[in-house]
């Protein structure tokens, strides 16, 4: 239920280290966006430990667009916004809070890590459903890519190593295609009401963060889309003078 995605890594050894951490904590679905060459005789497989036998060779390569359209995405970053006036890197969860938030959620979730030097860009984070950050010292908050992944996956171990859940804890989240459709419907709604064009990007990011935290069910997503659709129809009729 939880996959790990690595975007545009440059060092094969880091991909191998992440695969090894996945094996340690019970994850097996590795997603790679623009990966380096992973030579079976090179660093990636050398650093992967037993993950060289299954996690690494079964990694799936995909585009960033495919990643965000197929999975509920959690972007991991060291640099955050510290107040509610910005919505690209805020609000964010710690790894422990993320584990609690995802517990019982029935969805295909991908925890996403970025490049070694710059991590995920603002444009990429703007398309993520949630943001996760490791609380480290302000003097030096940036962790090595492999270290960061290991810490996050360790906190998620209760979701992967031990899958004992009580029925009342289960929450069937809408599939990602329905969620993306809801985001599209909201953007159409912003156009219908004449929301200032220069403010639509920020409003859409805010909306994505709210929905990302809410984990709506399929019925909830359909209901919200229906509300936006009817509102758009009424606006259109009003403009036509009906």
C-alpha positions, -999 to +999 in steps of 0.1 A: +000+000+000+030+023+005+055+027-024+087+047-024+096+070-053+130+086-061+130+115-085+161+122-106+187+107-083+223+110-097+241+085-075+232+048-081+245+040-045+217+062-030+191+042-050+206+010-036+206+024-001+170+033-003+161-001-017+179-017+013+159+004+038+127-006+020+137-042+025+145-035+062+111-021+069+088-042+048+083-022+016+088-036-019+075-012-045+102+011-057+094+038-083+121+056-102+117+089-121+147+097-144+170+073-126+207+069-131+219+037-148+216+008-123+244-016-133+240-050-116+277-050-110+278-014-098+271+006-066+233+004-066+233-034-063+264-033-040+246-010-015+212-028-017+220-058+004+193-084+001+171-059-017+193-067-048+173-099-051+138-084-054+132-047-046+159-032-069+155-054-100+117-051-098+118-012-096+094+005-120+105+035-141+078+060-147+073+097-155+066+124-129+032+129-144+024+092-141+035+093-105+012+121-094-017+107-113-015+072-101-006+077-064-015+097-034+019+115-031+038+126+000+068+148-009+097+147+015+117+179+019+142+194+044+133+230+037+098+241+047+076+271+050+070+280+087+036+297+084+003+293+068+007+321+043+024+298+018+012+264+006+040+249-014+059+234+016+033+240+043+016+225+062+040+195+067+040+164+088+069+148+106+076+111+096+059+100+129+029+121+122+027+108+086+026+073+099-003+081+121-021+100+094-018+071+069-028+044+093-059+027+081-061+046+048-070+024+019-050+041-010-020+037-032+005+061-015+039+070-027+065+086-004+086+107-028+123+117-024+141+141-046+176+148-059+207+146-037+217+183-040+184+202-043+156+177-034+122+183-049+115+216-067+087+239-057+069+230-089+071+193-080+061+199-044+031+219-056+017+188-072+022+166-041-008+158-020+011+161+013+045+172+025+067+155+051+098+169+067+123+154+092+127+178+123+165+185+124+186+213+137+181+247+121+219+250+117+220+220+093+186+206+085+196+188+052+201+151+054+218+127+030+192+112+006+197+077+019+196+088+056+164+107+050+147+078+034+158+054+061+143+077+089+110+081+071+106+044+063+115+034+098+086+055+111+063+039+086+073+004+097+040-001+117+021+002+084+043-023+066+060-047+090+029-051+112-003-049+093-027-056+122-056-032+119-089-029+136-119-027+112-129+006+127-095+021+118-099+014+081-107+043+058-112+036+021-098+067+003-109+076-032-086+063-059-061+088-072-078+092-106-109+104-087-088+128-066-071+143-096-105+147-112-116+166-081-086+189-084-094+195-121-130+203-111-119+228-086-097+246-111-126+248-135-147+262-106-121+289-100-124+299-137-162+299-135-163+323-106-137+346-122-111+341-095-081+363-103-059+343-127-027+353-109-041+338-076-054+305-090-022+286-087-020+294-050-056+286-044-051+252-062-021+244-041-041+252-009-070+231-021-046+202-029-031+203+006-065+204+023-077+174+002-044+156+008-049+158+046-086+149+044-083+116+025-118+118+010-137+086+002-149+079-033-184+091-024-171+123-008-150+130-039-180+124-062-202+146-041-177+175-041-173+172-079-211+173-083-213+204-062-187+222-082-203+210-115-237+223-104-222+256-093-206+260-127-238+253-145-257+279-124-230+305-131-232+297-169-270+301-168-267+334-149-242+347-175-266+337-203-294+357-186-316+327-178 
